[in-house]
Amino acid sequence: MSSVMRAVEISTPGGPEVLKLIQAPIPTPAYGEILIKTAYAGVNRPDALQRAGAYAPPPSASPLPGLEASGEVAAVGEGVTQWKKGDQVCALLPGGGYAEYVTTPAAHALRVPKGMDMRQAACLPEAYYTVWSNVFMRGGLTAGERFLVHGGSSGIGTTAIQLATHFGARVFTTAGSDEKCAVCTDLGAERAINYKDEDFVEVMKAEGGANLVLDMVGGSYIARNIRAMANDARMVHIAFLTGPKAEINFAQIMAKRLTVTGSTLRPQSDLAKAKIAEELAEKVWPLLNAGTVKPVLDQVFALEDAAAAHARMESSTHIGKICLEV
Ligand SMILES: NC(=O)c1ccc[n+]([C@@H]2O[C@H](COP(=O)([O-])OP(=O)(O)OC[C@H]3O[C@@H](n4cnc5c(N)ncnc54)[C@H](OP(=O)(O)O)[C@@H]3O)[C@@H](O)[C@H]2O)c1
């Protein structure tokens, strides 16, 4: 095996054009890690934030972008017993997915679901880890509850709609076009609200209020979410696309007994991520194996076209996931 590989680096903080194809050393798996020969790498919003200089990788992570990939196990580090060379996996990564080889803790990999190809498998880890940990583990969504997810056509949104529907929640979502709304209802949402024409607050109030809100928009949505929530409801923040600051009337939080929380995945401990992977393997992978839920794929770009992939994501014209063929 050669000691160098093709990879995409962030040459300097900036727009999509700063993503450059380079030769980089092939990483070596440390204790408890696997080396994956990447087939496809998923593209996520946090990659664009990192590229723009607004989301620094944790100190121990690869500075190369890429938080998820599918591929074949090429080598295992000491202490790894659950995977062997040749196994087909998809994995959450600390970084470095836009490359021919990447290392990650063995406990953060999951088997490629039955009947799924490597392209689809690359689109699973980031969205499924994020949705499972925030909607179910943190947000405690249960059957029969009214669940409002913003950005329903995003990678995260399409995953949240399918899983929440499967587990018996009533799903309401927002999206920026009628075409996106139609995709959301096809995936199981009871109601998709084109936020350019309609006020989600009024829709949710007419339904009795949301019991759980998954928010990625922030800004003015924060106060509006609170107005759209039922008594004893929860709001989980995973991003602030329009900004993290808002003027809130905390009396409403007290009067409705609301819980406001949130999380980011990447800085969490290896152990916390392994715990999410365990729950996914037990509760969600059987659904993927059965084809009950599946990733929604928007477009595949070649590794060297990572800049075009980022530009498409930032245009918000995409529906579902974008990935790179490595
Ligand atoms: N906390 C975590 O651990 C974590 C992990 C992964 C991702 N995230 C976050 O979750 C969000 C979704 O991630 P993703 O990878 O699925 O991204 P994505 O597919 O690009 O989703 C973003 C979606 O938000 C909608 N949106 C609403 N208001 C927007 C605005 N002002 N600007 C841009 N888009 C807007 C867009 O659709 P419309 O046309 O409907 O507006 C777009 O589809 C991102 O913000 C990402 O940073 C958080």
The ligand as a MOL file (V3000), in Angstrom:
LIG
                    3D

  0  0  0     0  0            999 V3000
M  V30 BEGIN CTAB
M  V30 COUNTS 48 52 0 0 0
M  V30 BEGIN ATOM
M  V30 1 N -25.8890 19.6620 16.5450 0
M  V30 2 C -25.4440 18.6620 15.8270 0
M  V30 3 O -24.8850 17.6970 16.3600 0
M  V30 4 C -25.5950 18.6730 14.3390 0
M  V30 5 C -25.1510 17.5780 13.5800 0
M  V30 6 C -25.3650 17.6050 12.1920 0
M  V30 7 C -25.9790 18.6940 11.6120 0
M  V30 8 N -26.3660 19.7600 12.4040 0 CHG=1
M  V30 9 C -27.0490 20.9250 11.8150 0
M  V30 10 O -28.3160 20.5170 11.3820 0
M  V30 11 C -28.6960 21.2810 10.2490 0
M  V30 12 C -29.0700 20.3550 9.1370 0
M  V30 13 O -27.9120 19.6940 8.6960 0
M  V30 14 P -27.8360 19.0230 7.2550 0
M  V30 15 O -26.4640 18.5300 7.0900 0
M  V30 16 O -28.9840 18.1250 7.1440 0 CHG=-1
M  V30 17 O -27.9490 20.3280 6.3470 0
M  V30 18 P -28.8410 20.7460 5.1320 0
M  V30 19 O -29.3110 19.5360 4.3990 0
M  V30 20 O -28.1220 21.7590 4.3660 0
M  V30 21 O -30.0560 21.4450 5.8830 0
M  V30 22 C -30.2680 22.7920 6.1350 0
M  V30 23 C -31.7250 23.0520 5.7900 0
M  V30 24 O -32.2270 24.1100 6.5870 0
M  V30 25 C -33.1860 24.8050 5.8420 0
M  V30 26 N -33.0920 26.1990 6.2210 0
M  V30 27 C -34.0030 26.8800 6.9220 0
M  V30 28 N -33.6270 28.1330 7.1210 0
M  V30 29 C -32.4470 28.2810 6.5450 0
M  V30 30 C -31.5410 29.3510 6.4060 0
M  V30 31 N -31.7930 30.5450 6.9200 0
M  V30 32 N -30.3800 29.1290 5.7410 0
M  V30 33 C -30.0990 27.9240 5.2020 0
M  V30 34 N -30.9410 26.8720 5.3050 0
M  V30 35 C -32.0920 27.0520 5.9550 0
M  V30 36 C -32.8750 24.5870 4.3710 0
M  V30 37 O -34.0530 24.2180 3.6690 0
M  V30 38 P -35.2120 25.2570 3.2820 0
M  V30 39 O -35.1920 25.4460 1.8050 0
M  V30 40 O -36.4370 24.5650 3.7350 0
M  V30 41 O -34.9780 26.5410 3.9920 0
M  V30 42 C -31.8960 23.4290 4.3540 0
M  V30 43 O -32.4050 22.3060 3.6750 0
M  V30 44 C -27.5080 22.1500 9.8850 0
M  V30 45 O -27.7300 23.4520 10.3670 0
M  V30 46 C -26.3520 21.4960 10.6020 0
M  V30 47 O -25.3400 22.4070 10.9370 0
M  V30 48 C -26.1920 19.7450 13.7340 0
M  V30 END ATOM
M  V30 BEGIN BOND
M  V30 1 1 1 2
M  V30 2 2 2 3
M  V30 3 1 2 4
M  V30 4 1 4 5
M  V30 5 2 4 48
M  V30 6 2 5 6
M  V30 7 1 6 7
M  V30 8 2 7 8
M  V30 9 1 8 9
M  V30 10 1 8 48
M  V30 11 1 9 10
M  V30 12 1 9 46
M  V30 13 1 10 11
M  V30 14 1 11 12
M  V30 15 1 11 44
M  V30 16 1 12 13
M  V30 17 1 13 14
M  V30 18 2 14 15
M  V30 19 1 14 16
M  V30 20 1 14 17
M  V30 21 1 17 18
M  V30 22 2 18 19
M  V30 23 1 18 20
M  V30 24 1 18 21
M  V30 25 1 21 22
M  V30 26 1 22 23
M  V30 27 1 23 24
M  V30 28 1 23 42
M  V30 29 1 24 25
M  V30 30 1 25 26
M  V30 31 1 25 36
M  V30 32 1 26 27
M  V30 33 1 26 35
M  V30 34 2 27 28
M  V30 35 1 28 29
M  V30 36 1 29 30
M  V30 37 2 29 35
M  V30 38 1 30 31
M  V30 39 2 30 32
M  V30 40 1 32 33
M  V30 41 2 33 34
M  V30 42 1 34 35
M  V30 43 1 36 37
M  V30 44 1 36 42
M  V30 45 1 37 38
M  V30 46 2 38 39
M  V30 47 1 38 40
M  V30 48 1 38 41
M  V30 49 1 42 43
M  V30 50 1 44 45
M  V30 51 1 44 46
M  V30 52 1 46 47
M  V30 END BOND
M  V30 END CTAB
M  END
